[in-house]
Amino acid sequence: MFRLLRALINPAGGLRYHLRAMLYSPVLWRGFRKNIGAWLERWNPPEHRLIIIGQSGGYILNKTFLSRFQHIIAVDPDLLAALIFAARFRRTCQHITIVTEDFFITPEYSVAPLQDFLAKYGAAAVLLSNFLGQIPFLITDDERRRQLILFWHTHLVHLLAGRNWASFHDRYSSNQRPTQWRTLQTECRCSAETLIRYFYGKNAGGTFIDHETEGYFPNILFYEYSVWQLTPRNYHLIEAVYGEKSGQRTQ
Ligand SMILES: C[S@@+](CC[C@H](N)C(=O)[O-])C[C@H]1O[C@@H](n2cnc3c(N)ncnc32)[C@H](O)[C@@H]1O
């Protein structure tokens, strides 16, 4: 019961996120959904199973992409999110497994729970669905936040090795409206300066919130950046990146 309540008021999702999705997804999120849809189409992993971390109600995902998989394993502690996801995609996906366990925040600096969970689904691709950039907001203690983010920066990519994986996540957010809305594709990860200059021009000022996602994945991969207008006054710069089983660069 306590876990359920905590998930519902979870600052990375919960009721507030579902309410925002209801209000803003049909119009404000449409462009971003389209960009992520095109990027997912290019990822195109051959597996029939997909693990989605932080799927929420799947508001950013589309049926064409999800229908490629016979089995979706949706991992999000928010049970309401799981119910919404299952209801929205029950006709699209043959088999949906709901997992509400938290593998990232509660285990104290241990890769074992996530490693064991991934091992259970050996032949699955993994999509981190706008989750990594939320980690800083799930930990209240400053020192623990710093240590845990550093821990996952070090270990996550190794746990994903040998699989097809993809992640889209917040890099920065701000209440200033960008001046550029076209996606940016690069052959290596963009620095904060490059990113902000591209989306806001060279006279960009004001406050940008760093979602501390710069250290998760190798520098040399194909990266794509786009804007997600979360609310009328809230803009997120989203980084999308994927890697192949073989560890080779992909586009
Ligand atoms: C920004 S939302 C994701 C949006 C979603 N992918 C979509 O398509 O709308 C972040 C999600 O991460 C989830 N989350 C929070 N802690 C988590 C954890 N430890 N493991 C997996 N997901 C988690 C939240 O419940 C929330 O649904």
PDBQT file of the ligand as one rigid body, heavy atoms in Angstrom, charges set to zero:
ROOT
HETATM    1  C1  LIG A 301       9.168  11.018 -17.713  1.00  0.00    +0.000 C 
HETATM    2  S1  LIG A 301       8.299   9.579 -17.263  1.00  0.00    +0.000 S 
HETATM    3  C2  LIG A 301       8.458   8.499 -18.663  1.00  0.00    +0.000 C 
HETATM    4  C3  LIG A 301       7.596   8.807 -19.819  1.00  0.00    +0.000 C 
HETATM    5  C4  LIG A 301       7.162   7.625 -20.620  1.00  0.00    +0.000 C 
HETATM    6  N1  LIG A 301       8.246   6.852 -21.177  1.00  0.00    +0.000 N 
HETATM    7  C5  LIG A 301       6.172   8.057 -21.715  1.00  0.00    +0.000 C 
HETATM    8  O1  LIG A 301       6.227   7.493 -22.818  1.00  0.00    +0.000 OA
HETATM    9  O2  LIG A 301       5.330   8.877 -21.446  1.00  0.00    +0.000 OA
HETATM   10  C6  LIG A 301       9.427   8.749 -16.174  1.00  0.00    +0.000 C 
HETATM   11  C7  LIG A 301       8.882   7.411 -15.719  1.00  0.00    +0.000 C 
HETATM   12  O3  LIG A 301       9.874   6.762 -14.929  1.00  0.00    +0.000 OA
HETATM   13  C8  LIG A 301       9.190   6.022 -13.954  1.00  0.00    +0.000 C 
HETATM   14  N2  LIG A 301      10.096   5.586 -12.882  1.00  0.00    +0.000 N 
HETATM   15  C9  LIG A 301      10.383   6.170 -11.700  1.00  0.00    +0.000 A 
HETATM   16  N3  LIG A 301      11.240   5.412 -10.998  1.00  0.00    +0.000 NA
HETATM   17  C10 LIG A 301      11.508   4.320 -11.757  1.00  0.00    +0.000 A 
HETATM   18  C11 LIG A 301      12.331   3.168 -11.584  1.00  0.00    +0.000 A 
HETATM   19  N4  LIG A 301      13.054   3.004 -10.486  1.00  0.00    +0.000 N 
HETATM   20  N5  LIG A 301      12.372   2.240 -12.574  1.00  0.00    +0.000 NA
HETATM   21  C12 LIG A 301      11.642   2.404 -13.716  1.00  0.00    +0.000 A 
HETATM   22  N6  LIG A 301      10.848   3.480 -13.931  1.00  0.00    +0.000 NA
HETATM   23  C13 LIG A 301      10.776   4.424 -12.978  1.00  0.00    +0.000 A 
HETATM   24  C14 LIG A 301       8.100   6.952 -13.486  1.00  0.00    +0.000 C 
HETATM   25  O4  LIG A 301       7.078   6.270 -12.776  1.00  0.00    +0.000 OA
HETATM   26  C15 LIG A 301       7.634   7.513 -14.821  1.00  0.00    +0.000 C 
HETATM   27  O5  LIG A 301       6.596   6.754 -15.365  1.00  0.00    +0.000 OA
ENDROOT
TORSDOF 0
